[in-house]
Amino acid sequence: MVTNDIKTQKMDVMWKYVILSYVLFWFMVMTLGGSAAMVFNAPPLIQRIVEAFCAWAPTFAFLIMFKKLRPETNLRIVSLLSVADR
């Protein structure tokens, strides 16, 4: 029973991550992409840069939700370990 409850809790956190990723992506596309294209009449190069920035939305969502996804891990330790491996 306990393992089923833990799986359900982890699944809920994963769904929150997925939803946050989509919401953040579309918010970035509408605000950054829309304003760059319609308001500022940005050239295609700038629009491509904004597009690439919007593609990072799942990474931003991961960083926002890191403590909920990995409560036993510290982000600073993870980043130090990844640098130390090089």
PDB file of N, CA, C and O in Angstrom:
ATOM      1  N   MET A   1       0.820  -1.199   0.000  1.00  0.00           N
ATOM      2  CA  MET A   1       0.000   0.000   0.000  1.00  0.00           C
ATOM      3  C   MET A   1       0.864   1.263   0.000  1.00  0.00           C
ATOM      4  O   MET A   1       0.547   2.245  -0.672  1.00  0.00           O
ATOM      5  N   VAL A   2       1.955   1.224   0.761  1.00  0.00           N
ATOM      6  CA  VAL A   2       2.818   2.396   0.851  1.00  0.00           C
ATOM      7  C   VAL A   2       3.494   2.672  -0.487  1.00  0.00           C
ATOM      8  O   VAL A   2       3.585   3.826  -0.904  1.00  0.00           O
ATOM      9  N   THR A   3       3.971   1.622  -1.170  1.00  0.00           N
ATOM     10  CA  THR A   3       4.650   1.832  -2.442  1.00  0.00           C
ATOM     11  C   THR A   3       3.684   2.367  -3.497  1.00  0.00           C
ATOM     12  O   THR A   3       4.075   3.162  -4.352  1.00  0.00           O
ATOM     13  N   ASN A   4       2.437   1.939  -3.438  1.00  0.00           N
ATOM     14  CA  ASN A   4       1.445   2.447  -4.380  1.00  0.00           C
ATOM     15  C   ASN A   4       1.196   3.942  -4.147  1.00  0.00           C
ATOM     16  O   ASN A   4       1.035   4.706  -5.099  1.00  0.00           O
ATOM     17  N   ASP A   5       1.166   4.350  -2.870  1.00  0.00           N
ATOM     18  CA  ASP A   5       0.967   5.754  -2.537  1.00  0.00           C
ATOM     19  C   ASP A   5       2.149   6.603  -3.009  1.00  0.00           C
ATOM     20  O   ASP A   5       1.956   7.719  -3.490  1.00  0.00           O
ATOM     21  N   ILE A   6       3.357   6.085  -2.874  1.00  0.00           N
ATOM     22  CA  ILE A   6       4.555   6.799  -3.330  1.00  0.00           C
ATOM     23  C   ILE A   6       4.545   6.927  -4.844  1.00  0.00           C
ATOM     24  O   ILE A   6       4.882   7.982  -5.382  1.00  0.00           O
ATOM     25  N   LYS A   7       4.158   5.854  -5.537  1.00  0.00           N
ATOM     26  CA  LYS A   7       4.070   5.925  -7.000  1.00  0.00           C
ATOM     27  C   LYS A   7       3.038   6.949  -7.442  1.00  0.00           C
ATOM     28  O   LYS A   7       3.266   7.686  -8.402  1.00  0.00           O
ATOM     29  N   THR A   8       1.908   7.001  -6.753  1.00  0.00           N
ATOM     30  CA  THR A   8       0.869   7.972  -7.084  1.00  0.00           C
ATOM     31  C   THR A   8       1.370   9.388  -6.850  1.00  0.00           C
ATOM     32  O   THR A   8       1.112  10.285  -7.653  1.00  0.00           O
ATOM     33  N   GLN A   9       2.085   9.588  -5.748  1.00  0.00           N
ATOM     34  CA  GLN A   9       2.617  10.912  -5.442  1.00  0.00           C
ATOM     35  C   GLN A   9       3.647  11.332  -6.490  1.00  0.00           C
ATOM     36  O   GLN A   9       3.643  12.482  -6.928  1.00  0.00           O
ATOM     37  N   LYS A  10       4.530  10.414  -6.898  1.00  0.00           N
ATOM     38  CA  LYS A  10       5.522  10.745  -7.918  1.00  0.00           C
ATOM     39  C   LYS A  10       4.853  11.030  -9.255  1.00  0.00           C
ATOM     40  O   LYS A  10       5.296  11.909  -9.994  1.00  0.00           O
ATOM     41  N   MET A  11       3.789  10.294  -9.573  1.00  0.00           N
ATOM     42  CA  MET A  11       3.074  10.516 -10.822  1.00  0.00           C
ATOM     43  C   MET A  11       2.412  11.894 -10.812  1.00  0.00           C
ATOM     44  O   MET A  11       2.395  12.578 -11.836  1.00  0.00           O
ATOM     45  N   ASP A  12       1.866  12.308  -9.663  1.00  0.00           N
ATOM     46  CA  ASP A  12       1.254  13.629  -9.566  1.00  0.00           C
ATOM     47  C   ASP A  12       2.288  14.723  -9.794  1.00  0.00           C
ATOM     48  O   ASP A  12       2.004  15.708 -10.476  1.00  0.00           O
ATOM     49  N   VAL A  13       3.475  14.566  -9.239  1.00  0.00           N
ATOM     50  CA  VAL A  13       4.532  15.553  -9.427  1.00  0.00           C
ATOM     51  C   VAL A  13       4.967  15.583 -10.888  1.00  0.00           C
ATOM     52  O   VAL A  13       5.245  16.654 -11.429  1.00  0.00           O
ATOM     53  N   MET A  14       5.029  14.431 -11.525  1.00  0.00           N
ATOM     54  CA  MET A  14       5.410  14.392 -12.938  1.00  0.00           C
ATOM     55  C   MET A  14       4.365  15.085 -13.809  1.00  0.00           C
ATOM     56  O   MET A  14       4.715  15.797 -14.750  1.00  0.00           O
ATOM     57  N   TRP A  15       3.094  14.882 -13.502  1.00  0.00           N
ATOM     58  CA  TRP A  15       2.048  15.561 -14.269  1.00  0.00           C
ATOM     59  C   TRP A  15       2.140  17.068 -14.071  1.00  0.00           C
ATOM     60  O   TRP A  15       1.934  17.832 -15.014  1.00  0.00           O
ATOM     61  N   LYS A  16       2.448  17.499 -12.852  1.00  0.00           N
ATOM     62  CA  LYS A  16       2.618  18.929 -12.603  1.00  0.00           C
ATOM     63  C   LYS A  16       3.785  19.477 -13.422  1.00  0.00           C
ATOM     64  O   LYS A  16       3.715  20.590 -13.942  1.00  0.00           O
ATOM     65  N   TYR A  17       4.850  18.699 -13.534  1.00  0.00           N
ATOM     66  CA  TYR A  17       5.996  19.112 -14.346  1.00  0.00           C
ATOM     67  C   TYR A  17       5.605  19.238 -15.816  1.00  0.00           C
ATOM     68  O   TYR A  17       5.963  20.214 -16.475  1.00  0.00           O
ATOM     69  N   VAL A  18       4.880  18.264 -16.322  1.00  0.00           N
ATOM     70  CA  VAL A  18       4.460  18.290 -17.729  1.00  0.00           C
ATOM     71  C   VAL A  18       3.557  19.489 -17.993  1.00  0.00           C
ATOM     72  O   VAL A  18       3.731  20.201 -18.982  1.00  0.00           O
ATOM     73  N   ILE A  19       2.599  19.707 -17.109  1.00  0.00           N
ATOM     74  CA  ILE A  19       1.679  20.832 -17.281  1.00  0.00           C
ATOM     75  C   ILE A  19       2.426  22.159 -17.190  1.00  0.00           C
ATOM     76  O   ILE A  19       2.184  23.062 -17.991  1.00  0.00           O
ATOM     77  N   LEU A  20       3.331  22.283 -16.220  1.00  0.00           N
ATOM     78  CA  LEU A  20       4.112  23.512 -16.093  1.00  0.00           C
ATOM     79  C   LEU A  20       4.979  23.741 -17.326  1.00  0.00           C
ATOM     80  O   LEU A  20       5.134  24.880 -17.768  1.00  0.00           O
ATOM     81  N   SER A  21       5.539  22.684 -17.881  1.00  0.00           N
ATOM     82  CA  SER A  21       6.358  22.820 -19.086  1.00  0.00           C
ATOM     83  C   SER A  21       5.542  23.367 -20.248  1.00  0.00           C
ATOM     84  O   SER A  21       5.973  24.295 -20.932  1.00  0.00           O
ATOM     85  N   TYR A  22       4.377  22.799 -20.467  1.00  0.00           N
ATOM     86  CA  TYR A  22       3.519  23.268 -21.562  1.00  0.00           C
ATOM     87  C   TYR A  22       3.039  24.701 -21.339  1.00  0.00           C
ATOM     88  O   TYR A  22       3.071  25.520 -22.257  1.00  0.00           O
ATOM     89  N   VAL A  23       2.596  24.998 -20.125  1.00  0.00           N
ATOM     90  CA  VAL A  23       2.102  26.344 -19.829  1.00  0.00           C
ATOM     91  C   VAL A  23       3.229  27.360 -19.980  1.00  0.00           C
ATOM     92  O   VAL A  23       3.029  28.427 -20.562  1.00  0.00           O
ATOM     93  N   LEU A  24       4.400  27.038 -19.464  1.00  0.00           N
ATOM     94  CA  LEU A  24       5.538  27.942 -19.582  1.00  0.00           C
ATOM     95  C   LEU A  24       5.950  28.131 -21.038  1.00  0.00           C
ATOM     96  O   LEU A  24       6.265  29.245 -21.458  1.00  0.00           O
ATOM     97  N   PHE A  25       5.947  27.045 -21.807  1.00  0.00           N
ATOM     98  CA  PHE A  25       6.303  27.143 -23.221  1.00  0.00           C
ATOM     99  C   PHE A  25       5.340  28.056 -23.966  1.00  0.00           C
ATOM    100  O   PHE A  25       5.767  28.965 -24.677  1.00  0.00           O
ATOM    101  N   TRP A  26       4.048  27.817 -23.807  1.00  0.00           N
ATOM    102  CA  TRP A  26       3.076  28.617 -24.549  1.00  0.00           C
ATOM    103  C   TRP A  26       3.042  30.054 -24.061  1.00  0.00           C
ATOM    104  O   TRP A  26       2.803  30.966 -24.852  1.00  0.00           O
ATOM    105  N   PHE A  27       3.274  30.271 -22.790  1.00  0.00           N
ATOM    106  CA  PHE A  27       3.368  31.636 -22.276  1.00  0.00           C
ATOM    107  C   PHE A  27       4.559  32.353 -22.912  1.00  0.00           C
ATOM    108  O   PHE A  27       4.446  33.511 -23.314  1.00  0.00           O
ATOM    109  N   MET A  28       5.696  31.666 -23.002  1.00  0.00           N
ATOM    110  CA  MET A  28       6.881  32.271 -23.608  1.00  0.00           C
ATOM    111  C   MET A  28       6.662  32.522 -25.100  1.00  0.00           C
ATOM    112  O   MET A  28       7.069  33.561 -25.621  1.00  0.00           O
ATOM    113  N   VAL A  29       6.026  31.582 -25.781  1.00  0.00           N
ATOM    114  CA  VAL A  29       5.766  31.757 -27.213  1.00  0.00           C
ATOM    115  C   VAL A  29       4.831  32.940 -27.441  1.00  0.00           C
ATOM    116  O   VAL A  29       5.068  33.764 -28.324  1.00  0.00           O
ATOM    117  N   MET A  30       3.778  33.022 -26.649  1.00  0.00           N
ATOM    118  CA  MET A  30       2.812  34.102 -26.847  1.00  0.00           C
ATOM    119  C   MET A  30       3.388  35.463 -26.475  1.00  0.00           C
ATOM    120  O   MET A  30       3.187  36.440 -27.197  1.00  0.00           O
ATOM    121  N   THR A  31       4.099  35.534 -25.359  1.00  0.00           N
ATOM    122  CA  THR A  31       4.596  36.841 -24.926  1.00  0.00           C
ATOM    123  C   THR A  31       5.862  37.241 -25.682  1.00  0.00           C
ATOM    124  O   THR A  31       5.912  38.315 -26.281  1.00  0.00           O
ATOM    125  N   LEU A  32       6.879  36.388 -25.659  1.00  0.00           N
ATOM    126  CA  LEU A  32       8.134  36.738 -26.323  1.00  0.00           C
ATOM    127  C   LEU A  32       8.012  36.691 -27.839  1.00  0.00           C
ATOM    128  O   LEU A  32       8.372  37.643 -28.533  1.00  0.00           O
ATOM    129  N   GLY A  33       7.501  35.576 -28.344  1.00  0.00           N
ATOM    130  CA  GLY A  33       7.372  35.427 -29.792  1.00  0.00           C
ATOM    131  C   GLY A  33       6.375  36.390 -30.399  1.00  0.00           C
ATOM    132  O   GLY A  33       6.622  36.977 -31.453  1.00  0.00           O
ATOM    133  N   GLY A  34       5.251  36.548 -29.732  1.00  0.00           N
ATOM    134  CA  GLY A  34       4.231  37.458 -30.242  1.00  0.00           C
ATOM    135  C   GLY A  34       4.680  38.903 -30.228  1.00  0.00           C
ATOM    136  O   GLY A  34       4.456  39.653 -31.178  1.00  0.00           O
ATOM    137  N   SER A  35       5.319  39.281 -29.131  1.00  0.00           N
ATOM    138  CA  SER A  35       5.768  40.676 -29.069  1.00  0.00           C
ATOM    139  C   SER A  35       6.920  40.928 -30.037  1.00  0.00           C
ATOM    140  O   SER A  35       7.003  42.008 -30.623  1.00  0.00           O
ATOM    141  N   ALA A  36       7.806  39.954 -30.215  1.00  0.00           N
ATOM    142  CA  ALA A  36       8.923  40.141 -31.152  1.00  0.00           C
ATOM    143  C   ALA A  36       8.416  40.243 -32.581  1.00  0.00           C
ATOM    144  O   ALA A  36       8.909  41.057 -33.361  1.00  0.00           O
ATOM    145  N   ALA A  37       7.435  39.423 -32.926  1.00  0.00           N
ATOM    146  CA  ALA A  37       6.955  39.402 -34.306  1.00  0.00           C
ATOM    147  C   ALA A  37       5.980  40.534 -34.609  1.00  0.00           C
ATOM    148  O   ALA A  37       6.102  41.192 -35.642  1.00  0.00           O
ATOM    149  N   MET A  38       5.023  40.769 -33.729  1.00  0.00           N
ATOM    150  CA  MET A  38       3.948  41.713 -34.048  1.00  0.00           C
ATOM    151  C   MET A  38       4.238  43.137 -33.578  1.00  0.00           C
ATOM    152  O   MET A  38       3.996  44.093 -34.315  1.00  0.00           O
ATOM    153  N   VAL A  39       4.745  43.282 -32.382  1.00  0.00           N
ATOM    154  CA  VAL A  39       4.924  44.617 -31.830  1.00  0.00           C
ATOM    155  C   VAL A  39       6.198  45.270 -32.349  1.00  0.00           C
ATOM    156  O   VAL A  39       6.187  46.413 -32.805  1.00  0.00           O
ATOM    157  N   PHE A  40       7.299  44.521 -32.272  1.00  0.00           N
ATOM    158  CA  PHE A  40       8.588  45.107 -32.615  1.00  0.00           C
ATOM    159  C   PHE A  40       9.009  44.861 -34.062  1.00  0.00           C
ATOM    160  O   PHE A  40      10.025  45.395 -34.505  1.00  0.00           O
ATOM    161  N   ASN A  41       8.245  44.062 -34.802  1.00  0.00           N
ATOM    162  CA  ASN A  41       8.596  43.720 -36.190  1.00  0.00           C
ATOM    163  C   ASN A  41      10.051  43.275 -36.302  1.00  0.00           C
ATOM    164  O   ASN A  41      10.813  43.786 -37.124  1.00  0.00           O
ATOM    165  N   ALA A  42      10.412  42.329 -35.473  1.00  0.00           N
ATOM    166  CA  ALA A  42      11.798  41.858 -35.406  1.00  0.00           C
ATOM    167  C   ALA A  42      12.175  41.107 -36.679  1.00  0.00           C
ATOM    168  O   ALA A  42      11.324  40.483 -37.313  1.00  0.00           O
ATOM    169  N   PRO A  43      13.443  41.169 -37.049  1.00  0.00           N
ATOM    170  CA  PRO A  43      13.901  40.408 -38.217  1.00  0.00           C
ATOM    171  C   PRO A  43      13.864  38.906 -37.930  1.00  0.00           C
ATOM    172  O   PRO A  43      13.778  38.497 -36.772  1.00  0.00           O
ATOM    173  N   PRO A  44      13.928  38.092 -38.972  1.00  0.00           N
ATOM    174  CA  PRO A  44      13.847  36.632 -38.776  1.00  0.00           C
ATOM    175  C   PRO A  44      14.924  36.065 -37.857  1.00  0.00           C
ATOM    176  O   PRO A  44      14.672  35.084 -37.157  1.00  0.00           O
ATOM    177  N   LEU A  45      16.105  36.650 -37.843  1.00  0.00           N
ATOM    178  CA  LEU A  45      17.163  36.160 -36.961  1.00  0.00           C
ATOM    179  C   LEU A  45      16.767  36.302 -35.495  1.00  0.00           C
ATOM    180  O   LEU A  45      16.971  35.377 -34.709  1.00  0.00           O
ATOM    181  N   ILE A  46      16.217  37.425 -35.125  1.00  0.00           N
ATOM    182  CA  ILE A  46      15.768  37.643 -33.745  1.00  0.00           C
ATOM    183  C   ILE A  46      14.629  36.695 -33.403  1.00  0.00           C
ATOM    184  O   ILE A  46      14.565  36.179 -32.287  1.00  0.00           O
ATOM    185  N   GLN A  47      13.736  36.462 -34.346  1.00  0.00           N
ATOM    186  CA  GLN A  47      12.637  35.540 -34.097  1.00  0.00           C
ATOM    187  C   GLN A  47      13.158  34.123 -33.881  1.00  0.00           C
ATOM    188  O   GLN A  47      12.611  33.387 -33.060  1.00  0.00           O
ATOM    189  N   ARG A  48      14.197  33.730 -34.598  1.00  0.00           N
ATOM    190  CA  ARG A  48      14.811  32.412 -34.394  1.00  0.00           C
ATOM    191  C   ARG A  48      15.453  32.309 -33.017  1.00  0.00           C
ATOM    192  O   ARG A  48      15.383  31.263 -32.372  1.00  0.00           O
ATOM    193  N   ILE A  49      16.077  33.388 -32.570  1.00  0.00           N
ATOM    194  CA  ILE A  49      16.690  33.395 -31.236  1.00  0.00           C
ATOM    195  C   ILE A  49      15.616  33.265 -30.160  1.00  0.00           C
ATOM    196  O   ILE A  49      15.791  32.531 -29.188  1.00  0.00           O
ATOM    197  N   VAL A  50      14.508  33.974 -30.335  1.00  0.00           N
ATOM    198  CA  VAL A  50      13.390  33.876 -29.386  1.00  0.00           C
ATOM    199  C   VAL A  50      12.813  32.466 -29.409  1.00  0.00           C
ATOM    200  O   VAL A  50      12.459  31.925 -28.361  1.00  0.00           O
ATOM    201  N   GLU A  51      12.716  31.871 -30.584  1.00  0.00           N
ATOM    202  CA  GLU A  51      12.250  30.484 -30.723  1.00  0.00           C
ATOM    203  C   GLU A  51      13.143  29.522 -29.945  1.00  0.00           C
ATOM    204  O   GLU A  51      12.656  28.649 -29.226  1.00  0.00           O
ATOM    205  N   ALA A  52      14.444  29.691 -30.098  1.00  0.00           N
ATOM    206  CA  ALA A  52      15.390  28.819 -29.396  1.00  0.00           C
ATOM    207  C   ALA A  52      15.292  29.005 -27.888  1.00  0.00           C
ATOM    208  O   ALA A  52      15.408  28.040 -27.132  1.00  0.00           O
ATOM    209  N   PHE A  53      15.079  30.239 -27.450  1.00  0.00           N
ATOM    210  CA  PHE A  53      14.924  30.504 -26.025  1.00  0.00           C
ATOM    211  C   PHE A  53      13.661  29.844 -25.485  1.00  0.00           C
ATOM    212  O   PHE A  53      13.664  29.310 -24.376  1.00  0.00           O
ATOM    213  N   CYS A  54      12.587  29.877 -26.258  1.00  0.00           N
ATOM    214  CA  CYS A  54      11.327  29.248 -25.838  1.00  0.00           C
ATOM    215  C   CYS A  54      11.458  27.723 -25.754  1.00  0.00           C
ATOM    216  O   CYS A  54      10.753  27.078 -24.977  1.00  0.00           O
ATOM    217  N   ALA A  55      12.344  27.162 -26.542  1.00  0.00           N
ATOM    218  CA  ALA A  55      12.537  25.715 -26.506  1.00  0.00           C
ATOM    219  C   ALA A  55      13.147  25.253 -25.184  1.00  0.00           C
ATOM    220  O   ALA A  55      13.110  24.064 -24.868  1.00  0.00           O
ATOM    221  N   TRP A  56      13.700  26.169 -24.423  1.00  0.00           N
ATOM    222  CA  TRP A  56      14.276  25.835 -23.120  1.00  0.00           C
ATOM    223  C   TRP A  56      13.235  25.800 -22.007  1.00  0.00           C
ATOM    224  O   TRP A  56      13.603  25.609 -20.848  1.00  0.00           O
ATOM    225  N   ALA A  57      11.981  25.972 -22.306  1.00  0.00           N
ATOM    226  CA  ALA A  57      10.919  26.016 -21.294  1.00  0.00           C
ATOM    227  C   ALA A  57      10.901  24.764 -20.405  1.00  0.00           C
ATOM    228  O   ALA A  57      10.755  24.910 -19.191  1.00  0.00           O
ATOM    229  N   PRO A  58      11.043  23.537 -20.944  1.00  0.00           N
ATOM    230  CA  PRO A  58      11.063  22.383 -20.045  1.00  0.00           C
ATOM    231  C   PRO A  58      12.244  22.398 -19.071  1.00  0.00           C
ATOM    232  O   PRO A  58      12.128  21.911 -17.947  1.00  0.00           O
ATOM    233  N   THR A  59      13.365  22.948 -19.497  1.00  0.00           N
ATOM    234  CA  THR A  59      14.512  23.052 -18.589  1.00  0.00           C
ATOM    235  C   THR A  59      14.211  24.050 -17.480  1.00  0.00           C
ATOM    236  O   THR A  59      14.535  23.801 -16.319  1.00  0.00           O
ATOM    237  N   PHE A  60      13.598  25.167 -17.822  1.00  0.00           N
ATOM    238  CA  PHE A  60      13.219  26.137 -16.800  1.00  0.00           C
ATOM    239  C   PHE A  60      12.203  25.528 -15.834  1.00  0.00           C
ATOM    240  O   PHE A  60      12.279  25.761 -14.627  1.00  0.00           O
ATOM    241  N   ALA A  61      11.257  24.754 -16.354  1.00  0.00           N
ATOM    242  CA  ALA A  61      10.265  24.095 -15.495  1.00  0.00           C
ATOM    243  C   ALA A  61      10.949  23.101 -14.564  1.00  0.00           C
ATOM    244  O   ALA A  61      10.584  22.984 -13.394  1.00  0.00           O
ATOM    245  N   PHE A  62      11.946  22.383 -15.089  1.00  0.00           N
ATOM    246  CA  PHE A  62      12.692  21.441 -14.253  1.00  0.00           C
ATOM    247  C   PHE A  62      13.416  22.171 -13.125  1.00  0.00           C
ATOM    248  O   PHE A  62      13.402  21.715 -11.982  1.00  0.00           O
ATOM    249  N   LEU A  63      14.039  23.287 -13.435  1.00  0.00           N
ATOM    250  CA  LEU A  63      14.749  24.049 -12.403  1.00  0.00           C
ATOM    251  C   LEU A  63      13.784  24.632 -11.383  1.00  0.00           C
ATOM    252  O   LEU A  63      14.106  24.692 -10.197  1.00  0.00           O
ATOM    253  N   ILE A  64      12.613  25.059 -11.820  1.00  0.00           N
ATOM    254  CA  ILE A  64      11.610  25.594 -10.899  1.00  0.00           C
ATOM    255  C   ILE A  64      11.105  24.507  -9.958  1.00  0.00           C
ATOM    256  O   ILE A  64      10.915  24.754  -8.767  1.00  0.00           O
ATOM    257  N   MET A  65      10.886  23.304 -10.487  1.00  0.00           N
ATOM    258  CA  MET A  65      10.299  22.215  -9.703  1.00  0.00           C
ATOM    259  C   MET A  65      11.329  21.227  -9.157  1.00  0.00           C
ATOM    260  O   MET A  65      10.948  20.140  -8.724  1.00  0.00           O
ATOM    261  N   PHE A  66      12.597  21.560  -9.162  1.00  0.00           N
ATOM    262  CA  PHE A  66      13.636  20.602  -8.797  1.00  0.00           C
ATOM    263  C   PHE A  66      13.430  20.003  -7.414  1.00  0.00           C
ATOM    264  O   PHE A  66      13.589  18.795  -7.238  1.00  0.00           O
ATOM    265  N   LYS A  67      13.082  20.821  -6.432  1.00  0.00           N
ATOM    266  CA  LYS A  67      12.900  20.316  -5.068  1.00  0.00           C
ATOM    267  C   LYS A  67      11.721  19.347  -4.952  1.00  0.00           C
ATOM    268  O   LYS A  67      11.744  18.447  -4.112  1.00  0.00           O
ATOM    269  N   LYS A  68      10.701  19.521  -5.780  1.00  0.00           N
ATOM    270  CA  LYS A  68       9.571  18.595  -5.739  1.00  0.00           C
ATOM    271  C   LYS A  68       9.884  17.307  -6.483  1.00  0.00           C
ATOM    272  O   LYS A  68       9.425  16.232  -6.097  1.00  0.00           O
ATOM    273  N   LEU A  69      10.667  17.418  -7.553  1.00  0.00           N
ATOM    274  CA  LEU A  69      11.006  16.227  -8.327  1.00  0.00           C
ATOM    275  C   LEU A  69      12.062  15.376  -7.632  1.00  0.00           C
ATOM    276  O   LEU A  69      11.970  14.148  -7.633  1.00  0.00           O
ATOM    277  N   ARG A  70      13.061  16.018  -7.042  1.00  0.00           N
ATOM    278  CA  ARG A  70      14.156  15.322  -6.357  1.00  0.00           C
ATOM    279  C   ARG A  70      14.357  15.917  -4.972  1.00  0.00           C
ATOM    280  O   ARG A  70      15.315  16.662  -4.767  1.00  0.00           O
ATOM    281  N   PRO A  71      13.477  15.610  -4.003  1.00  0.00           N
ATOM    282  CA  PRO A  71      13.568  16.263  -2.692  1.00  0.00           C
ATOM    283  C   PRO A  71      14.836  15.913  -1.917  1.00  0.00           C
ATOM    284  O   PRO A  71      15.250  16.679  -1.047  1.00  0.00           O
ATOM    285  N   GLU A  72      15.457  14.780  -2.213  1.00  0.00           N
ATOM    286  CA  GLU A  72      16.638  14.365  -1.460  1.00  0.00           C
ATOM    287  C   GLU A  72      17.934  14.927  -2.036  1.00  0.00           C
ATOM    288  O   GLU A  72      19.005  14.706  -1.470  1.00  0.00           O
ATOM    289  N   THR A  73      17.854  15.647  -3.149  1.00  0.00           N
ATOM    290  CA  THR A  73      19.044  16.119  -3.836  1.00  0.00           C
ATOM    291  C   THR A  73      19.086  17.640  -3.844  1.00  0.00           C
ATOM    292  O   THR A  73      18.064  18.311  -3.991  1.00  0.00           O
ATOM    293  N   ASN A  74      20.298  18.166  -3.681  1.00  0.00           N
ATOM    294  CA  ASN A  74      20.517  19.600  -3.722  1.00  0.00           C
ATOM    295  C   ASN A  74      21.021  19.969  -5.119  1.00  0.00           C
ATOM    296  O   ASN A  74      21.915  19.308  -5.648  1.00  0.00           O
ATOM    297  N   LEU A  75      20.461  21.007  -5.712  1.00  0.00           N
ATOM    298  CA  LEU A  75      20.836  21.416  -7.068  1.00  0.00           C
ATOM    299  C   LEU A  75      22.296  21.856  -7.130  1.00  0.00           C
ATOM    300  O   LEU A  75      22.971  21.616  -8.130  1.00  0.00           O
ATOM    301  N   ARG A  76      22.779  22.486  -6.088  1.00  0.00           N
ATOM    302  CA  ARG A  76      24.170  22.930  -6.061  1.00  0.00           C
ATOM    303  C   ARG A  76      25.120  21.735  -6.101  1.00  0.00           C
ATOM    304  O   ARG A  76      26.142  21.774  -6.785  1.00  0.00           O
ATOM    305  N   ILE A  77      24.786  20.687  -5.378  1.00  0.00           N
ATOM    306  CA  ILE A  77      25.633  19.485  -5.373  1.00  0.00           C
ATOM    307  C   ILE A  77      25.614  18.823  -6.744  1.00  0.00           C
ATOM    308  O   ILE A  77      26.650  18.361  -7.221  1.00  0.00           O
ATOM    309  N   VAL A  78      24.459  18.771  -7.376  1.00  0.00           N
ATOM    310  CA  VAL A  78      24.350  18.167  -8.702  1.00  0.00           C
ATOM    311  C   VAL A  78      25.199  18.940  -9.705  1.00  0.00           C
ATOM    312  O   VAL A  78      25.908  18.341 -10.514  1.00  0.00           O
ATOM    313  N   SER A  79      25.129  20.258  -9.655  1.00  0.00           N
ATOM    314  CA  SER A  79      25.916  21.057 -10.600  1.00  0.00           C
ATOM    315  C   SER A  79      27.410  20.922 -10.329  1.00  0.00           C
ATOM    316  O   SER A  79      28.197  20.872 -11.274  1.00  0.00           O
ATOM    317  N   LEU A  80      27.820  20.863  -9.068  1.00  0.00           N
ATOM    318  CA  LEU A  80      29.231  20.680  -8.757  1.00  0.00           C
ATOM    319  C   LEU A  80      29.736  19.305  -9.207  1.00  0.00           C
ATOM    320  O   LEU A  80      30.852  19.183  -9.712  1.00  0.00           O
ATOM    321  N   LEU A  81      28.916  18.285  -9.024  1.00  0.00           N
ATOM    322  CA  LEU A  81      29.316  16.947  -9.451  1.00  0.00           C
ATOM    323  C   LEU A  81      29.424  16.846 -10.963  1.00  0.00           C
ATOM    324  O   LEU A  81      30.298  16.146 -11.475  1.00  0.00           O
ATOM    325  N   SER A  82      28.556  17.531 -11.681  1.00  0.00           N
ATOM    326  CA  SER A  82      28.629  17.460 -13.133  1.00  0.00           C
ATOM    327  C   SER A  82      29.862  18.186 -13.647  1.00  0.00           C
ATOM    328  O   SER A  82      30.436  17.777 -14.657  1.00  0.00           O
ATOM    329  N   VAL A  83      30.274  19.232 -12.990  1.00  0.00           N
ATOM    330  CA  VAL A  83      31.502  19.939 -13.376  1.00  0.00           C
ATOM    331  C   VAL A  83      32.730  19.132 -12.987  1.00  0.00           C
ATOM    332  O   VAL A  83      33.720  19.112 -13.718  1.00  0.00           O
ATOM    333  N   ALA A  84      32.670  18.460 -11.830  1.00  0.00           N
ATOM    334  CA  ALA A  84      33.811  17.676 -11.365  1.00  0.00           C
ATOM    335  C   ALA A  84      34.066  16.460 -12.240  1.00  0.00           C
ATOM    336  O   ALA A  84      35.200  15.987 -12.315  1.00  0.00           O
ATOM    337  N   ASP A  85      33.034  15.942 -12.905  1.00  0.00           N
ATOM    338  CA  ASP A  85      33.206  14.776 -13.776  1.00  0.00           C
ATOM    339  C   ASP A  85      34.011  15.108 -15.014  1.00  0.00           C
ATOM    340  O   ASP A  85      34.578  14.206 -15.631  1.00  0.00           O
ATOM    341  N   ARG A  86      34.079  16.343 -15.388  1.00  0.00           N
ATOM    342  CA  ARG A  86      34.798  16.742 -16.593  1.00  0.00           C
ATOM    343  C   ARG A  86      36.238  16.797 -16.257  1.00  0.00           C
ATOM    344  O   ARG A  86      37.061  17.113 -17.116  1.00  0.00           O
TER     345      ARG A  86
END
